[in-house]
Amino acid sequence: MASTTPDYVFTRDYLDNNRMNLQHYQWIALFGYLLHPVIPTDRANLRIADVGTGTAVWLTELASCLPDTVKFEGLDVSMAAAPPAQWLPANVILRHWDIKEPVPSELLGAYDVVHVRNLAFVLRGSEVPAVLERLVSLLRPGGALQWGEPDVSSFRIETVTALRSLLTLSQPQDDRLRPTWVPQLPKLYRAAGLAAVEEDVRDAPSHLALAMHECNLPIHELVARKSKNKAVIEAVQDLMPQVKAETRQGACWAFTRWIVVGWKNSEDK
């Protein structure tokens, strides 16, 4: 059974919800789509799952673009960030599921499309193969898995003073803040039996990279608050004014971002 107090590296509050929502729109601005263009949406009885749905912003935006006959389901270990059920479109439902736990029997082979994004700070590299196996088991034969992540190991910083110090201060607070597995996703897809694997790997143009950088800056304050370590909290508070000044001078914490799509073979059960 999933824990009643899920282990999450950030806080669950309005500040983090706003960060996630803004991050979503920046992501779409970079890639230009919600669903990869190779994924068809004209199937009868289409059923789509958003795993780790968070604020459900991806799910509700896609629901506004597709017919109301499509069924959308947001799955997450916690619904603390999601809208109340009565505020959602009629064809959008939310349900609890921890991706580190077995898949409920009624969800096996249930979906035409499974979408996942921004679990880089949730999963350790050793957990990814088992999670990927569970995600594949959610798919109907011929279904598609779309997974998007920032490659944190690709970060580049032009100015190496306060901004690098902030990163050095935050990352040791939790080993999930140093993920290196994202570039391995295509290989892991193939190992999990997915076919026709495609990857879309992008670096943001400078103006968008800056906006994404500023969207990510609250992460360090959230991590410090979550740690409850007074020395870390004070150090972050001391560094932030310097980081903000460096940002205005052209410093930017930038990442390469990935979307990987793969297909469950039609003959697979």
Secondary structure as the mmCIF struct_conf table of DSSP 4:
data_model
#
loop_
_struct_conf.conf_type_id
_struct_conf.id
_struct_conf.beg_label_comp_id
_struct_conf.beg_label_asym_id
_struct_conf.beg_label_seq_id
_struct_conf.end_label_comp_id
_struct_conf.end_label_asym_id
_struct_conf.end_label_seq_id
BEND BEND1 THR A 4 THR A 5
BEND BEND2 VAL A 9 PHE A 10
BEND BEND3 ASP A 13 ASP A 13
HELX_RH_AL_P HELX_RH_AL_P1 TYR A 14 PHE A 31
BEND BEND4 LEU A 34 LEU A 35
TURN_TY1_P TURN_TY1_P1 PRO A 37 VAL A 38
BEND BEND5 ILE A 39 ILE A 39
TURN_TY1_P TURN_TY1_P2 ALA A 44 ASN A 45
STRN STRN1 ARG A 47 VAL A 51
TURN_TY1_P TURN_TY1_P3 GLY A 52 GLY A 52
TURN_TY1_P TURN_TY1_P4 GLY A 54 THR A 55
HELX_RH_AL_P HELX_RH_AL_P2 VAL A 57 ALA A 63
TURN_TY1_P TURN_TY1_P5 SER A 64 CYS A 65
BEND BEND6 LEU A 66 LEU A 66
TURN_TY1_P TURN_TY1_P6 ASP A 68 THR A 69
BEND BEND7 VAL A 70 VAL A 70
STRN STRN2 LYS A 71 ASP A 76
BEND BEND8 VAL A 77 VAL A 77
TURN_TY1_P TURN_TY1_P7 ALA A 80 ALA A 81
BEND BEND9 ALA A 82 ALA A 82
HELX_LH_PP_P HELX_LH_PP_P1 PRO A 83 PRO A 84
HELX_RH_3T_P HELX_RH_3T_P1 ALA A 85 TRP A 87
BEND BEND10 LEU A 88 LEU A 88
TURN_TY1_P TURN_TY1_P8 ALA A 90 ASN A 91
STRN STRN3 VAL A 92 HIS A 96
TURN_TY1_P TURN_TY1_P9 ILE A 99 LYS A 100
BEND BEND11 GLU A 101 GLU A 101
HELX_LH_PP_P HELX_LH_PP_P2 PRO A 102 PRO A 104
HELX_RH_3T_P HELX_RH_3T_P2 SER A 105 LEU A 107
TURN_TY1_P TURN_TY1_P10 LEU A 108 GLY A 109
STRN STRN4 TYR A 111 ARG A 117
TURN_TY1_P TURN_TY1_P11 ALA A 120 VAL A 122
HELX_RH_3T_P HELX_RH_3T_P3 GLY A 125 GLU A 127
HELX_RH_AL_P HELX_RH_AL_P3 VAL A 128 LEU A 138
STRN STRN5 LEU A 139 ILE A 157
BEND BEND12 GLU A 158 THR A 159
BEND BEND13 THR A 161 THR A 161
HELX_RH_AL_P HELX_RH_AL_P4 ALA A 162 SER A 170
HELX_RH_3T_P HELX_RH_3T_P4 GLN A 171 GLN A 173
HELX_RH_3T_P HELX_RH_3T_P5 ASP A 175 LEU A 177
BEND BEND14 ARG A 178 ARG A 178
HELX_RH_3T_P HELX_RH_3T_P6 VAL A 182 GLN A 184
HELX_RH_AL_P HELX_RH_AL_P5 LEU A 185 ALA A 191
TURN_TY1_P TURN_TY1_P12 ALA A 192 GLY A 193
STRN STRN6 ALA A 195 ASP A 203
HELX_RH_AL_P HELX_RH_AL_P6 SER A 206 ASN A 216
TURN_TY1_P TURN_TY1_P13 LEU A 217 LEU A 217
HELX_RH_AL_P HELX_RH_AL_P7 PRO A 218 SER A 227
TURN_TY1_P TURN_TY1_P14 LYS A 228 LYS A 228
HELX_RH_AL_P HELX_RH_AL_P8 LYS A 230 ARG A 248
TURN_TY1_P TURN_TY1_P15 GLN A 249 GLY A 250
STRN STRN7 TRP A 253 TRP A 263
TURN_TY1_P TURN_TY1_P16 SER A 266 GLU A 267
#
